[in-house]
Amino acid sequence: MIHYKDLLIDTAAQRVYRQEQEVHMTRTEYRLLLVLLSGAGRVFTREELLHRVWGITVPIHTRTVDIHIARLRQKLGLQGEIRAVMRKGYALRRPTK
């Protein structure tokens, strides 16, 4: 189990709960969330996210990362938690203790 803010991620069942309500997520959204959580506070480049989540290893120009980040923000209420770092990528804020 992973706790982040008001989220609970049940990694065994691959389910995500927000305020005790299950949130429907695609496999890709779930993998993207896990990558961001694995390095909270760290900036992931779009290329790194494409590789780690989608398995894409060749340089391509796509907005798919941006679209999926927007969906995560909306579904999980993470508008202020997933930040865009200009010309670099995205980072999930470290949770405060």
N, C-alpha and C positions, 0 to 999 in steps of 0.2 A: 504494500500500500504506500502510496505517495500522497502527502498532504501539501497543498500550495494554496494559500489564502483560503477561500471558501470551497476549494476543489478537493475532491478525494479521487485518486486514480487507483483503481483496483487492477494492478498489472496481471494478476493471475487470470482474472475474468476478462481483461481488456475492456473495462467499462470506466466511464468517467461520470462523477456525480458533482453537481453544483448545488450547494445548500440542500443536500440530501435528496435531490431530484436527479435521476439519470438523464444525461445529455446524449442524444443520438449523435454519433460521430462516424465519419467514414474512416476506413483503415488508414488512409493517407493523413487525415487530420490527426488521428490518434498518434501515428508515428511522428508527425511534426511536433506535436505537443511533447512527446517523450524526449525528442532531441533537444528542444528548448529547455526542458526541465533538467536534462542531464548536465547542462552547462549554464545554469541560471547566473546571470550577471555577465556572461561572456557574449561577445558579438560573433554570430555565425554569418558568414558571407552567403549570398544567394547560391553561389556555386557549391559551397559546402552542404547547404541544405538540399540542393538538387541531388547531390551525390548520396547523402545519408538517408534521405527520405524516398527519393524516386529511383536511385541507382544510376543516375545520369552522370557519366564521367567525361563527356566531351563538352567543350564550351558551347552554349547555346544562348540565344536571347529569348527569354520568355517571361511572362508576367505571372506564371502559375504560382510561384512562391508568394508573391504579393496578394494574390487572390485567396490563397489558403490561409495566410496570416490574417487577412480581414475576416474570414469566416471564423477562425479561432477566437479572435477578439470579440466578435458578436456573440457567438454561441456560449462562450465561457465568461463573458463580462470582463475581459482582460484588456480593454481599451487603453488603460493607463499603465498596464504591466508589460505588454509587448511593445517595445519601442523600436522605431526605425532609426538606423544610424546611417546618415546620408553617405551615399557612395560606398557603403560597406556591407550592410545587411541588417539583421535583426537580433535583438537581445531581449530575453525575459528578465525582468528585474529580480534580484535576489529577494527572497522574503525577509521581512524584518522580524526580529525575534521579540 
